[in-house]
Amino acid sequence: MAKVNSFALIIILAIAGLALFSSFSGTGFVAAGCNGNAVLELSPRIAQLNEPITANVKGLNNCLGQRVLIREGSDLCNGQVVATYVCTSPGCDNSAIFYKGAAKDYKLTACIDKNNNGYLIEQGERSTATLQVTNLPDFTIESLSYSTTPKANYRFTPMVTIKNQGISKSAGINVKIEVWRNEPNRVVPISVTSKEYKALYLGIGDTKQLELQSLLLTSGSYTIKVTIDPDNFIVETDEKNNERVTTLKL
């Protein structure tokens, strides 16, 4: 009789254990596994038309094998899927690349069903970020050089190479050059001059080298700053990449 009771107890415990495991299961022991708060990261956040955009989700743990959906529109994870990937590491460190073909602002939401219950209502299962896609020009300074090797008390000409890395052409640009003398406890302004290039045409991807105002400096250390479109007359994708600062010792 004791053997029968022991066997029955084992069966009961086995059934209870199976039921407990099943209550956690979707694809395995998920509820005790995937956790953390999803944080959607987009790179770049300001993109050109048809530029590759990378999306990945930070803040997750033990989420190996979980699927991430990047959806457009509603932050309730019911919008169109623009990208998807499966986590190949516990921290879900991999990413997906997608493209957008219309210039506008997009609201994108990362969706991950951490406990595989079919609902995305638990904390940390959704994260929303904004993407701006433009079709504007975007000027950047590729390099700053000089017509000859700069020497004290000899005139030389700074040469700036600029590029239009945007997806729209542009004509005419103003370039400002500022010079400071570096002294032990202060920086002394030497000159500020601007030059306008009205006839300059920069198509998509074009690069041009421009001659700036010549300089005549005495021996010492100088800071030189060149800014293209300093007054932001030209609307660009990125207004923060229009400067180049360098130190010159004579």
C-alpha positions in Angstrom: 0.0 0.0 0.0 2.9 2.4 0.8 4.5 1.7 -2.6 1.2 2.6 -4.3 0.9 5.9 -2.3 4.6 6.8 -3.2 4.0 6.2 -6.9 0.8 8.3 -6.8 2.8 11.1 -5.1 5.4 11.1 -7.7 2.8 11.3 -10.5 1.1 14.2 -8.7 4.4 16.1 -8.3 5.3 15.5 -12.0 2.0 16.8 -13.2 2.3 19.9 -10.9 5.8 20.6 -12.2 4.7 20.3 -15.8 1.8 22.7 -15.2 4.2 25.1 -13.5 6.6 25.0 -16.5 3.7 25.4 -18.9 2.5 28.5 -17.1 5.8 30.2 -17.9 6.1 28.8 -21.4 5.7 30.3 -24.8 8.9 29.2 -26.3 10.5 28.0 -23.0 11.0 29.4 -19.5 10.4 33.0 -20.8 8.8 34.8 -17.8 11.9 34.2 -15.7 14.1 35.0 -18.7 13.7 38.0 -21.0 13.5 41.2 -18.9 14.5 44.8 -18.8 13.1 48.0 -20.4 13.4 48.3 -24.2 15.0 51.5 -25.4 14.8 52.1 -29.2 17.9 53.7 -30.7 18.0 55.0 -34.3 21.2 56.0 -36.2 21.1 58.5 -37.7 18.1 60.3 -36.1 18.1 62.8 -39.0 18.5 61.0 -42.3 18.4 61.7 -46.0 16.0 60.0 -48.4 16.9 56.4 -48.9 19.9 56.6 -46.5 20.4 53.4 -44.5 19.0 53.7 -41.0 20.0 51.4 -38.2 17.6 50.4 -35.5 18.5 48.5 -32.3 17.1 48.1 -28.9 19.0 48.5 -25.6 18.1 47.8 -22.1 17.2 44.1 -22.4 18.6 41.0 -20.6 18.3 37.3 -21.2 16.3 37.8 -24.4 18.2 35.4 -26.7 15.8 34.3 -29.5 13.2 36.9 -28.9 11.9 38.8 -31.9 11.9 42.6 -32.1 9.5 44.4 -34.4 10.0 48.1 -35.5 6.6 49.5 -36.4 5.7 52.9 -37.9 2.9 55.1 -36.7 1.1 54.2 -33.5 3.1 53.6 -30.3 0.7 50.8 -29.5 2.6 48.4 -31.8 -0.2 48.0 -34.3 1.4 50.0 -37.1 3.2 48.9 -40.3 6.3 46.8 -39.7 9.4 48.5 -41.2 12.1 46.2 -39.8 12.4 43.1 -37.7 15.2 41.0 -36.2 15.7 38.1 -33.8 18.0 38.7 -30.7 21.2 36.7 -31.3 22.5 37.5 -27.8 21.0 37.8 -24.3 21.4 41.6 -24.4 19.8 41.7 -27.9 22.9 43.6 -29.3 22.2 43.0 -33.0 20.2 45.4 -35.2 18.2 45.9 -38.4 18.7 48.3 -41.3 15.8 49.9 -43.2 15.2 52.8 -45.6 12.6 55.6 -45.9 11.6 57.0 -49.3 9.6 60.1 -48.2 10.8 63.3 -46.6 8.9 63.7 -43.4 9.0 63.0 -39.6 8.3 59.4 -38.6 7.3 57.9 -35.2 8.8 54.5 -34.8 8.1 52.0 -32.0 10.2 49.0 -31.0 8.0 46.1 -29.9 9.1 43.0 -28.0 6.8 40.5 -26.3 9.1 39.6 -23.4 6.8 36.9 -21.9 5.3 35.7 -25.2 1.7 36.2 -23.9 0.5 37.9 -27.1 0.1 41.3 -25.5 2.5 44.3 -25.5 1.2 45.9 -22.3 3.8 45.0 -19.8 6.4 47.6 -18.8 9.4 47.8 -21.0 7.9 46.0 -24.0 7.5 49.2 -26.2 9.8 52.1 -26.9 9.2 55.0 -29.3 11.6 57.3 -31.1 11.3 60.0 -33.8 13.1 59.8 -37.1 13.4 62.9 -39.4 13.9 62.2 -43.1 14.9 65.2 -45.3 15.7 66.0 -48.9 17.9 69.1 -48.2 21.5 70.0 -49.0 24.0 69.3 -46.2 27.4 71.1 -46.3 30.4 69.8 -44.4 34.0 70.8 -44.3 36.2 68.1 -45.7 39.6 69.7 -45.0 41.4 73.0 -44.2 44.8 73.5 -45.8 47.1 76.3 -46.9 48.4 77.6 -50.3 52.0 77.4 -49.0 53.6 76.3 -45.7 52.6 79.0 -43.2 55.5 81.0 -41.9 55.7 84.0 -39.6 55.7 87.4 -41.4 54.9 85.8 -44.7 51.4 86.0 -46.3 49.6 82.7 -47.0 46.1 81.7 -48.0 43.8 79.2 -46.2 42.1 76.7 -48.5 38.9 75.1 -47.4 37.3 72.0 -49.1 33.6 71.7 -48.7 31.2 69.0 -49.7 27.4 68.8 -50.3 26.6 65.4 -48.7 22.9 66.1 -48.9 20.4 65.1 -51.6 19.6 68.5 -52.9 21.7 71.0 -54.9 22.5 74.5 -53.7 24.0 77.6 -55.2 26.0 80.4 -53.4 27.5 80.2 -50.0 29.2 82.5 -47.4 32.4 81.4 -45.6 33.7 83.1 -42.4 37.3 82.7 -41.0 38.2 83.7 -37.5 41.7 84.0 -36.1 42.7 84.2 -32.4 46.2 84.4 -30.9 46.8 81.9 -28.1 48.6 83.5 -25.2 49.4 81.9 -21.8 46.3 83.0 -19.9 44.0 84.3 -22.7 42.9 84.1 -26.3 43.3 87.4 -28.2 41.0 88.0 -31.3 43.1 88.9 -34.4 40.6 89.0 -37.3 37.1 88.0 -38.4 36.4 88.1 -42.2 33.8 86.7 -44.5 33.7 85.9 -48.2 30.7 85.2 -50.3 30.8 82.8 -53.2 27.7 83.8 -55.2 28.5 81.8 -58.3 29.4 78.6 -56.4 27.2 75.7 -57.4 27.3 72.5 -55.4 25.3 69.5 -56.8 24.6 66.4 -54.9 27.9 64.9 -53.7 29.9 67.7 -55.2 33.2 68.8 -53.6 34.8 72.2 -54.1 38.0 73.9 -52.8 37.7 77.6 -52.0 40.4 80.2 -51.4 39.8 82.3 -48.3 41.3 85.7 -47.3 45.1 85.6 -47.1 46.7 85.9 -43.6 49.9 87.6 -42.5 50.8 86.6 -38.9 53.7 87.0 -36.6 55.3 84.1 -34.7 53.2 82.4 -32.1 50.3 80.0 -31.7 46.9 80.7 -33.3 43.5 79.2 -33.4 41.8 79.3 -36.8 38.1 78.6 -37.2 36.3 78.3 -40.5 32.5 78.3 -40.8 30.4 77.8 -43.9 27.0 79.4 -44.1 27.6 81.0 -40.6 24.2 82.8 -40.6 22.3 79.7 -41.6 20.8 81.3 -44.7 20.7 77.9 -46.4 18.4 75.3 -44.7 20.4 72.1 -44.3 19.8 68.6 -42.9 22.5 69.2 -40.2 23.4 72.7 -39.2 26.0 71.5 -36.7 28.7 70.2 -39.1 29.6 73.5 -40.8 32.7 74.3 -38.8 36.4 73.3 -38.7 38.8 74.5 -35.9 42.5 74.0 -36.0 45.7 75.2 -34.2 48.5 76.8 -36.2 52.0 77.4 -34.8 54.4 79.8 -36.5 
